Amino acid sequence: MKTLKIGNLTLRVPIIQGGLGVGVSLSGLASAVATDGGIGVISCAGFGLLYRDSSRSFQESGVFGLNEELRKAREKTSGKIVVHIM
């Protein structure tokens, strides 16, 4: 496969994972795609539900969930990770 260039970013594998929504596009999938040379995507959809026990409000739970998933992804890969916010 040819490399993909986006601005000054060059991807070894021309794959950008889609934002798959509630509970699917999390750190595990995103970091696997990024480790293999593509762009991994963490989707924020539903973080307020997935992390509802971490905070008193839906909004705070969502922010906490995003921070947690980004932290986990950074622990697993040095590849490219982006966030899909609907």
PEKA-V38729 format. One record per residue. PHI is phi in whole degrees, -180 to 180 (none if undefined). NEAR is the number of other ideal C-beta (glycine too) atoms within 12 Angstrom. D_CENTER is the distance of its C-alpha to the mean C-alpha in Angstrom with 2 decimals. Layout:
<<PHI & NEAR & D_CENTER> <PHI & NEAR & D_CENTER>>
//
This chain:
<<none & 11 & 23.55> <-77 & 10 & 23.72> <-72 & 14 & 21.22> <-113 & 18 & 19.31> <-114 & 11 & 19.96> <-128 & 14 & 18.27> <61 & 7 & 20.36> <-95 & 6 & 20.57> <-95 & 17 & 17.47> <-118 & 15 & 18.55> <-103 & 26 & 16.51> <-64 & 20 & 18.48> <-115 & 22 & 17.15> <-79 & 19 & 16.99> <-128 & 24 & 14.02> <-120 & 24 & 11.07> <-65 & 34 & 9.12> <-78 & 20 & 9.72> <-78 & 26 & 8.00> <-94 & 22 & 10.01> <88 & 21 & 10.53> <-59 & 20 & 11.84> <75 & 20 & 10.91> <-105 & 21 & 9.78> <-86 & 37 & 6.15> <-111 & 37 & 5.48> <-60 & 34 & 5.50> <-63 & 23 & 8.43> <-68 & 31 & 7.79> <-62 & 39 & 4.94> <-71 & 30 & 7.42> <-65 & 24 & 10.26> <-64 & 34 & 9.76> <-66 & 32 & 9.42> <-63 & 26 & 12.38> <-85 & 22 & 14.34> <105 & 24 & 14.27> <-97 & 30 & 12.00> <-108 & 35 & 8.94> <-86 & 40 & 5.69> <-121 & 35 & 3.64> <-103 & 43 & 1.99> <-96 & 31 & 5.77> <-78 & 34 & 8.14> <-59 & 26 & 10.99> <88 & 27 & 13.11> <-61 & 35 & 11.92> <-62 & 23 & 15.56> <-85 & 18 & 16.76> <-64 & 28 & 14.59> <-115 & 27 & 15.46> <-62 & 18 & 18.83> <-82 & 13 & 20.87> <-88 & 22 & 19.35> <-157 & 20 & 21.07> <-83 & 12 & 23.97> <-120 & 13 & 22.31> <-59 & 19 & 19.65> <-65 & 17 & 18.32> <-63 & 18 & 18.34> <-63 & 23 & 16.59> <-65 & 28 & 13.71> <-65 & 21 & 13.53> <-60 & 24 & 14.00> <-61 & 33 & 11.22> <-63 & 32 & 8.61> <-60 & 22 & 10.44> <-64 & 23 & 10.60> <-67 & 37 & 7.05> <-66 & 27 & 6.68> <-61 & 17 & 10.12> <-63 & 21 & 9.67> <-63 & 33 & 7.21> <-65 & 21 & 9.86> <-70 & 15 & 12.52> <-93 & 24 & 11.72> <-152 & 25 & 11.36> <-108 & 13 & 12.67> <-74 & 28 & 11.10> <-83 & 30 & 9.25> <-124 & 36 & 5.59> <-123 & 26 & 5.49> <-117 & 28 & 5.14> <-101 & 28 & 7.27> <-116 & 17 & 10.09> <-90 & 15 & 13.07>>
//
